[in-house]
Each structure stands twice: as C-alpha cells, then as structure tokens.
Amino acid sequence: MLEPLASDRHTPRATQSVLGRKLIESQLDVMSAWGAQRLLLLADPQMNAVHEVVESARRMGMEAIMVADAHAMCAQVTSADELAVVADCLLPDASVALAILEHGAGVAVLPVDPAMALGFERIDARWAWAGLLVVAGALCEKLRQLPADCDVGSSLLRIALMNGVAMRSLPVDLLENDGWMLVLDTIEVQVLEQGRLSRQLREAGAGTPGPRLAQLALHGLGNRLLATKGAAVRLLWVAVLLLVLAPLLAWLEWGALAMVLLGSSFLLGQMAALLHEAVMQGRLVRPRPPVKPAPALAALDAGVLASAGFMMASNAPFALNWFVAFVMVAVVRIAQRHVAAAWLRRWLADRLVLTLILAAGALVGAPVFATAAVPVLILLFWLGADYRRSGSAPGDAPDNNGAGDSAQD
C-alpha cells in the first residue's frame, strides 16, 4: 500500500533511501527470505518510482501485481494462501521480522505509549500495531464486505483481531535503538541514519588518534555518506589511490607528503569499515566487507616500507635504507601480533601515529633517525610492558621450581 510522502505527493514513502537502500528493498529482503511468491501493490500507477518497486520485486523472484483497490486484491488471494501485510514506511529489524513471519498468523504489536509517539497505529489501551501482520487468505474475503476504497492495512488488522489472530509483542528496546521504526519522511531518514552511525561509533570505541579522527570525520560527513550508495567502496578506492601515490612521491623526495598520504589512506580505510558496519545494522544478509582488514593492513604496510625506503635514499646507502625500513615494519607487525599489553597493541595498530612520526622525521631532515627510532621505541615499550606485567625483572628465577613459565610466556 504505497502512500506518498507528505512533502512530495508524487513520490512513495517506500522508495526513500535509508542507509543507501530503498525502504522497499529492505522489506523485500525479509519477504524473500520468508518465501513470499507474490507482491500485491495497492498504488497509483502514475506515482513516481512505482515501476522501480515492481522491478525490485521481480529481481528477487517475486511476481509483482498492481491492484486498484481492496476488492481487486481479494481476487488475487485464495483461501490456501497466507498473506503478510507490511506498512509501506516500516524499516524493521530483519531477523525479528522474519521470526514473526515464520510463526504464522499473527499481529506484531508494541507497547502503546512509546509506539504511538513514533507514529504507530493504536489497537487498544495496551498495544499499537507494529506495522506487520500475517493472516490466512480466507480472512481476506471479509474485505469484500467493506467499501472498495477502504484502508486495506487497517481493515485487515481489525479483521485479524476480531477473528482471534494472536498478537505477538516485540521488545520495546527495538524502538530505543531505532531497530524498528516508521520512516514517514526525510527528517526521519536523517535521524535514523545519524542514530545508527552514532551507535556504531560508540560500539567501535576509539583510544588512539587514528580511529578517533576517523570517527570525528564520520560525525561530520555521516549523513551525506550514508545517503550515497556504495560510499564505503568509494572511500576505499580513494584510499588505494593515495596508497599507490605515496611511494612515487617518496621517490621524488617528497617523503613527508608521502607519509601524510599513507596516514590519510589509513583514515579512509577506518572510515569505510565503520560506515560498512553502520549500513549493515539490522540486515538479514550481511554482505562481506569490501576489503578484509588483514590484507588491507598488509598493503598499507607495504606502502610504508616502500615510501620509507625511498624517503631515506639521499641520507643513507641504498642497502641500509631498505634494511632499516624492513626492520621497522617487521617489528611493528610482530609486536602488534604478539605483545601482551592491550593498550600497546591498540597504539601499534594505529598506522596514523606511525606515518606522522615518519613525516616529522622527513620534515626535520632526519628520516633515517625517525625510521630507526620506531622499532627501538616499540621494543623498549614492549619490554617495559612485559616487565610490569610479570612483576619481576627479566632473568629473575621463577618461583615453584619454574612453575608458571608458560603463563608468563
């Protein structure tokens, strides 16, 4: 039942883009997983984007049929059918919605006070309709007793309740976390997207400069990026471009700029990962991230190695350049994997810190010193962290005739 936007009477609410996808596409994902075979659309065929909805359904393997009114819809439903009714502007948590559908005939409901404040339809003193119900096809015949232009959703809701169809209550925390909501207009879209992104950023946490700066950038650009389909992939392509350019600039003796580009590439990769997770919240099928973290970090470290080697070309013999650069990258990667202190692992994983140290060394004319100092500092912190953790100086004899060596290791 496609209703138009309040701000644009020619555009269906269901075609609003939320988190880079149309509302109807999110709903069809759930219906397809449930096994729906047909989509019955009550809509004005002249309305913008209606045919896009029909094509989306067909791409998912459903037959899409336009119907003019309630009586025309009854002609498409047999007593052997099961009919799911979904509010056109509902953005559900996909797994919760699928569980409701798989229970069979039932009306999804929410506590009335918080639900009505968010636009859900009241049923009685306790409950509001959550925008989703399933009824036996035989009950649809009762629509013939009503005017053809009746509100099909509300009418089927009343018919279901009067015939004893069970109410299935949803947890109220879905409303608190924007996991189940009516997206009535573009204002709700912006609120939803910002809420999803903020929650993702809180869950990710940020204790070092790189992730914190990536989160600040997403706070500023979040709505624009979330409204752009494939924004995470585009960010990654820019990150790859900067990664490729950096060694070339280092070879041209622009070492500081090369390291800044590598740091920016790291930030863009962090932003893309956070954006992908925010977009995937609540989806039934979560596509794989556009790039896996381990290969991405390995590629970035290869760029750091190449850029550091070229950066030191005029300050040290050729073989020494690459040996120092290799040792630096190797120590960073080994320590990041094996150091026991969690705080030190977080700092080692932050390639923005590494690239800024190297950029500073290039700016003051001491690239070799900066590159060589990095592994020395890491080893000193690593030894200090292990010493603090063990509570004894390295080489001290263990108690209990060596018992507990494996735990210390």
C-alpha positions as CSV (number, residue, x, y, z in Angstrom):
1,M,0.0,0.0,0.0
2,L,2.2,2.8,-1.3
3,E,1.4,6.1,0.3
4,P,3.1,9.4,-0.9
5,L,5.5,11.5,1.1
6,A,3.9,14.4,3.0
7,S,6.5,16.7,1.3
8,D,6.2,15.2,-2.2
9,R,2.8,13.8,-3.2
10,H,4.2,12.2,-6.3
11,T,6.9,10.0,-4.5
12,P,6.1,6.9,-2.5
13,R,7.4,6.7,1.1
14,A,8.6,3.2,0.4
15,T,11.1,4.4,-2.2
16,Q,13.0,6.6,0.3
17,S,16.7,5.8,0.5
18,V,17.7,4.8,4.0
19,L,21.3,3.7,4.7
20,G,22.0,3.6,1.0
21,R,19.0,1.3,0.1
22,K,15.3,1.9,-0.6
23,L,12.9,1.0,2.2
24,I,11.0,-1.4,-0.1
25,E,14.2,-3.3,-0.8
26,S,14.8,-3.9,2.9
27,Q,11.3,-5.1,3.3
28,L,11.5,-7.4,0.2
29,D,14.7,-8.9,1.6
30,V,12.7,-10.2,4.6
31,M,9.7,-11.3,2.4
32,S,12.0,-13.2,0.0
33,A,13.7,-15.0,3.0
34,W,10.2,-15.9,4.3
35,G,9.4,-17.4,0.9
36,A,6.9,-14.9,-0.5
37,Q,6.0,-15.6,-4.1
38,R,3.9,-12.6,-5.0
39,L,3.9,-8.9,-4.2
40,L,0.4,-7.2,-4.3
41,L,0.8,-3.4,-4.7
42,L,-2.0,-1.0,-4.0
43,A,-0.7,2.2,-5.5
44,D,-1.4,4.8,-8.1
45,P,0.5,3.6,-11.3
46,Q,1.2,7.2,-12.2
47,M,3.2,7.8,-9.0
48,N,6.9,8.2,-9.4
49,A,9.1,5.1,-8.9
50,V,6.2,2.6,-8.6
51,H,7.6,0.6,-11.5
52,E,11.0,0.5,-9.8
53,V,9.3,-1.2,-6.9
54,V,7.8,-3.8,-9.3
55,E,11.3,-4.4,-10.8
56,S,12.9,-4.8,-7.4
57,A,10.3,-7.5,-6.5
58,R,10.9,-9.3,-9.8
59,R,14.7,-9.2,-9.3
60,M,14.1,-11.1,-6.0
61,G,12.0,-13.7,-7.7
62,M,8.5,-12.5,-6.8
63,E,5.7,-11.9,-9.2
64,A,4.6,-8.2,-8.7
65,I,0.9,-7.4,-9.4
66,M,-0.6,-3.9,-9.3
67,V,-4.1,-3.9,-7.8
68,A,-6.5,-0.9,-7.8
69,D,-8.4,-1.4,-4.5
70,A,-9.4,-3.9,-1.7
71,H,-11.8,-5.9,-3.9
72,A,-9.2,-6.3,-6.7
73,M,-6.8,-7.5,-4.1
74,C,-9.3,-10.1,-2.8
75,A,-9.4,-11.6,-6.3
76,Q,-5.6,-12.3,-6.1
77,V,-5.7,-14.1,-2.7
78,T,-7.1,-17.7,-2.3
79,S,-8.1,-19.4,0.9
80,A,-5.0,-21.6,0.7
81,D,-2.7,-18.5,0.7
82,E,-1.0,-16.8,3.6
83,L,-0.9,-13.0,3.4
84,A,1.7,-10.8,5.0
85,V,0.8,-7.1,5.3
86,V,3.6,-4.6,5.9
87,A,3.3,-0.9,6.4
88,D,5.0,0.8,3.4
89,C,7.2,3.0,5.6
90,L,8.3,0.3,8.1
91,L,12.0,-0.3,8.5
92,P,12.2,-3.5,10.6
93,D,15.0,-5.4,12.2
94,A,15.2,-8.1,9.5
95,S,15.8,-11.1,11.8
96,V,12.9,-10.1,14.2
97,A,10.6,-9.5,11.3
98,L,11.4,-12.9,9.8
99,A,10.8,-14.6,13.2
100,I,7.3,-13.0,13.3
101,L,6.5,-14.2,9.8
102,E,7.7,-17.7,10.4
103,H,5.4,-18.1,13.4
104,G,2.5,-18.0,11.0
105,A,-0.8,-16.0,11.5
106,G,-0.2,-13.2,14.0
107,V,-0.2,-9.4,14.5
108,A,3.1,-7.8,15.6
109,V,2.4,-5.3,18.4
110,L,4.4,-2.8,20.5
111,P,3.6,-1.1,23.9
112,V,1.1,1.7,23.1
113,D,2.8,4.7,24.7
114,P,6.3,4.7,23.1
115,A,4.9,3.3,19.8
116,M,2.2,5.9,19.3
117,A,4.8,8.7,19.9
118,L,6.7,7.2,16.9
119,G,3.6,7.1,14.6
120,F,2.4,3.5,15.0
121,E,-1.4,2.8,14.9
122,R,-3.2,2.2,18.2
123,I,-5.1,-1.0,18.7
124,D,-6.3,-0.8,22.2
125,A,-5.4,0.6,25.6
126,R,-2.2,-1.5,25.8
127,W,-1.0,-2.2,22.3
128,A,-0.2,-0.5,19.0
129,W,0.2,-2.2,15.6
130,A,3.9,-2.6,14.8
131,G,3.3,-2.4,11.0
132,L,3.5,-6.2,10.3
133,L,0.9,-8.9,10.3
134,V,0.2,-12.3,8.8
135,V,-3.3,-13.7,8.1
136,A,-4.8,-16.7,6.4
137,G,-6.0,-16.0,2.9
138,A,-9.6,-16.9,3.8
139,L,-9.9,-13.8,6.1
140,C,-9.2,-11.6,3.1
141,E,-12.7,-12.4,1.8
142,K,-14.1,-10.3,4.6
143,L,-12.8,-7.3,2.8
144,R,-15.5,-7.7,0.2
145,Q,-18.0,-6.6,2.8
146,L,-16.2,-3.2,3.0
147,P,-16.0,-0.4,0.5
148,A,-13.5,-1.0,-2.3
149,D,-11.5,2.2,-1.3
150,C,-11.1,1.2,2.4
151,D,-7.7,1.3,4.1
152,V,-6.6,-2.2,3.4
153,G,-3.9,-2.4,6.2
154,S,-6.2,-1.1,9.0
155,S,-9.1,-3.1,7.7
156,L,-7.1,-6.4,7.7
157,L,-5.7,-5.5,11.1
158,R,-9.3,-5.2,12.5
159,I,-10.4,-8.4,10.8
160,A,-7.5,-10.3,12.1
161,L,-8.1,-9.1,15.7
162,M,-11.8,-9.8,15.6
163,N,-11.1,-13.3,14.4
164,G,-8.7,-14.1,17.2
165,V,-5.4,-13.9,15.4
166,A,-2.7,-13.9,18.1
167,M,-0.8,-10.7,19.0
168,R,3.0,-11.1,19.0
169,S,4.7,-8.4,21.1
170,L,8.1,-7.0,20.1
171,P,10.7,-6.0,22.7
172,V,10.5,-2.3,23.4
173,D,14.3,-1.8,23.2
174,L,13.9,-2.2,19.4
175,L,12.3,1.3,19.5
176,E,15.0,2.7,21.7
177,N,17.8,1.5,19.3
178,D,16.0,2.5,16.1
179,G,15.7,-1.2,15.3
180,W,12.0,-0.9,14.4
181,M,10.6,2.3,13.1
182,L,8.3,4.1,10.7
183,V,10.2,6.3,8.3
184,L,7.5,8.8,7.4
185,D,9.6,11.5,5.7
186,T,13.1,12.6,5.0
187,I,13.5,14.0,8.5
188,E,13.1,10.5,10.0
189,V,15.7,9.3,7.5
190,Q,18.3,11.7,8.8
191,V,17.6,11.0,12.4
192,L,17.7,7.2,11.8
193,E,21.0,7.4,9.8
194,Q,22.7,9.6,12.4
195,G,21.5,7.3,15.2
196,R,22.8,4.2,13.5
197,L,26.1,5.8,12.8
198,S,26.5,7.2,16.4
199,R,25.7,3.7,17.9
200,Q,28.3,2.1,15.6
201,L,30.9,4.6,16.6
202,R,30.2,4.1,20.3
203,E,30.5,0.3,19.9
204,A,33.7,0.7,18.0
205,G,35.4,2.9,20.6
206,A,38.5,4.9,20.0
207,G,41.5,5.1,22.2
208,T,44.2,6.3,19.7
209,P,44.4,9.3,17.3
210,G,43.7,7.4,14.1
211,P,40.3,5.8,14.9
212,R,39.3,8.9,16.9
213,L,40.0,11.2,13.9
214,A,38.1,8.7,11.6
215,Q,35.1,8.9,13.9
216,L,35.2,12.7,14.0
217,A,35.2,12.8,10.2
218,L,32.2,10.4,10.0
219,H,30.3,12.5,12.5
220,G,30.7,15.5,10.2
221,L,30.1,13.6,6.9
222,G,27.9,10.8,8.1
223,N,24.5,11.7,6.7
224,R,26.0,12.6,3.3
225,L,27.9,9.3,3.1
226,L,25.1,7.1,4.4
227,A,22.8,8.6,1.7
228,T,25.3,7.7,-1.0
229,K,25.0,4.1,-2.3
230,G,28.4,2.4,-2.2
231,A,30.1,5.1,-0.2
232,A,32.3,2.7,1.7
233,V,33.6,1.3,-1.5
234,R,34.3,4.7,-2.9
235,L,36.3,5.6,0.2
236,L,38.4,2.5,-0.2
237,W,39.1,3.4,-3.8
238,V,40.4,6.8,-2.7
239,A,42.5,5.1,0.0
240,V,44.0,2.8,-2.6
241,L,44.8,5.7,-4.9
242,L,46.7,7.5,-2.0
243,L,48.5,4.3,-1.2
244,V,49.8,4.0,-4.8
245,L,50.8,7.6,-5.0
246,A,52.7,7.7,-1.7
247,P,55.8,5.7,-2.8
248,L,56.0,7.7,-6.0
249,L,56.1,10.9,-4.0
250,A,58.8,9.5,-1.7
251,W,60.9,8.5,-4.7
252,L,60.5,12.2,-5.9
253,E,61.9,13.3,-2.5
254,W,58.5,14.4,-1.1
255,G,58.8,12.0,1.9
256,A,56.8,14.0,4.4
257,L,53.9,14.3,1.9
258,A,54.1,10.6,1.1
259,M,53.7,9.7,4.8
260,V,50.8,12.1,5.1
261,L,49.1,10.4,2.2
262,L,49.6,7.0,3.8
263,G,48.1,8.2,7.1
264,S,45.1,9.6,5.1
265,S,44.8,6.2,3.4
266,F,44.6,4.6,6.8
267,L,42.0,7.0,8.0
268,L,39.8,6.4,4.9
269,G,40.1,2.7,5.4
270,Q,38.9,3.1,9.0
271,M,36.0,5.3,7.9
272,A,35.0,2.8,5.2
273,A,34.9,-0.1,7.8
274,L,32.8,1.9,10.2
275,L,30.5,3.0,7.5
276,H,30.0,-0.5,6.2
277,E,29.1,-1.8,9.7
278,A,26.6,1.1,10.3
279,V,24.9,0.4,7.0
280,M,24.7,-3.4,7.7
281,Q,22.9,-3.0,11.0
282,G,19.6,-4.8,11.1
283,R,20.0,-6.5,7.7
284,L,19.2,-10.2,7.3
285,V,22.0,-10.8,4.8
286,R,25.2,-9.0,5.6
287,P,27.5,-8.8,2.6
288,R,31.2,-9.3,3.2
289,P,33.1,-6.1,3.9
290,P,34.5,-4.6,0.7
291,V,38.0,-5.5,1.9
292,K,39.3,-7.7,4.7
293,P,41.3,-6.0,7.5
294,A,44.4,-8.2,7.3
295,P,45.1,-7.8,3.5
296,A,44.3,-4.1,3.8
297,L,46.8,-3.6,6.6
298,A,49.5,-5.7,4.8
299,A,49.0,-3.5,1.7
300,L,49.4,-0.3,3.8
301,D,52.5,-1.6,5.5
302,A,54.0,-2.4,2.0
303,G,53.3,1.2,1.1
304,V,55.0,2.4,4.3
305,L,58.0,0.1,3.6
306,A,58.4,1.4,0.0
307,S,57.9,5.0,1.0
308,A,60.3,4.8,3.9
309,G,63.0,3.2,1.7
310,F,62.7,5.9,-1.0
311,M,62.5,8.6,1.7
312,M,65.9,7.7,3.1
313,A,67.6,7.4,-0.4
314,S,69.6,10.6,-0.1
315,N,70.6,10.2,3.5
316,A,72.0,6.6,3.7
317,P,73.4,3.9,1.5
318,F,70.8,2.0,-0.6
319,A,71.0,-1.3,1.2
320,L,70.8,0.4,4.6
321,N,67.7,2.3,3.6
322,W,65.7,-0.8,2.9
323,F,67.1,-2.8,5.8
324,V,66.1,-0.1,8.3
325,A,62.7,0.2,6.6
326,F,62.1,-3.5,6.6
327,V,63.1,-3.9,10.3
328,M,60.8,-1.0,11.3
329,V,57.7,-2.6,9.5
330,A,58.6,-6.1,10.7
331,V,58.9,-5.0,14.3
332,V,55.6,-3.1,14.2
333,R,53.8,-6.1,12.7
334,I,55.4,-8.7,15.1
335,A,54.8,-6.6,18.2
336,Q,51.2,-5.8,17.1
337,R,50.5,-9.6,16.9
338,H,52.4,-10.8,20.0
339,V,52.7,-8.0,22.6
340,A,50.6,-8.8,25.7
341,A,49.6,-5.3,26.7
342,A,46.3,-4.4,25.0
343,W,46.9,-0.7,25.2
344,L,50.2,-1.1,23.3
345,R,48.5,-3.3,20.6
346,R,46.0,-0.5,20.0
347,W,48.7,2.1,19.5
348,L,50.7,-0.3,17.2
349,A,47.6,-0.9,15.1
350,D,47.2,2.9,14.6
351,R,49.2,3.5,11.4
352,L,48.4,7.2,11.5
353,V,50.7,7.5,14.5
354,L,53.5,5.7,12.6
355,T,53.2,7.7,9.5
356,L,53.1,11.0,11.4
357,I,56.3,10.1,13.2
358,L,58.0,9.3,9.9
359,A,56.6,12.5,8.3
360,A,58.0,14.5,11.2
361,G,61.4,12.9,10.7
362,A,61.4,13.8,7.0
363,L,60.4,17.4,7.7
364,V,63.3,17.9,10.1
365,G,65.8,16.2,7.7
366,A,66.3,13.1,9.9
367,P,64.3,10.3,8.1
368,V,66.9,7.6,8.9
369,F,66.8,8.5,12.6
370,A,63.0,8.6,12.7
371,T,62.7,5.2,10.9
372,A,65.3,3.6,13.1
373,A,63.9,5.1,16.3
374,V,60.4,3.5,15.7
375,P,61.5,-0.2,16.3
376,V,63.7,0.8,19.2
377,L,60.9,2.6,20.9
378,I,58.5,-0.3,20.3
379,L,60.9,-2.8,21.8
380,L,61.5,-0.6,24.8
381,F,57.7,-0.2,25.4
382,W,57.3,-4.0,24.8
383,L,59.9,-4.9,27.4
384,G,58.6,-2.4,29.8
385,A,55.0,-3.7,29.5
386,D,56.2,-7.3,29.9
387,Y,58.3,-6.3,32.9
388,R,55.3,-4.6,34.6
389,R,53.0,-7.5,33.8
390,S,55.4,-10.1,35.2
391,G,56.3,-8.1,38.3
392,S,59.9,-9.2,38.1
393,A,63.0,-8.2,36.2
394,P,63.9,-10.2,33.1
395,G,66.1,-13.1,34.1
396,D,64.8,-13.5,37.6
397,A,64.4,-17.0,38.8
398,P,60.8,-18.2,38.8
399,D,59.1,-19.4,41.9
400,N,58.0,-23.0,42.4
401,N,60.9,-24.5,40.5
402,G,59.9,-22.9,37.2
403,A,56.1,-23.4,37.6
404,G,54.2,-20.9,35.6
405,D,56.8,-20.3,32.9
406,S,54.2,-21.0,30.2
407,A,51.8,-18.4,31.7
408,Q,54.5,-15.7,31.7
409,D,55.4,-16.6,28.1
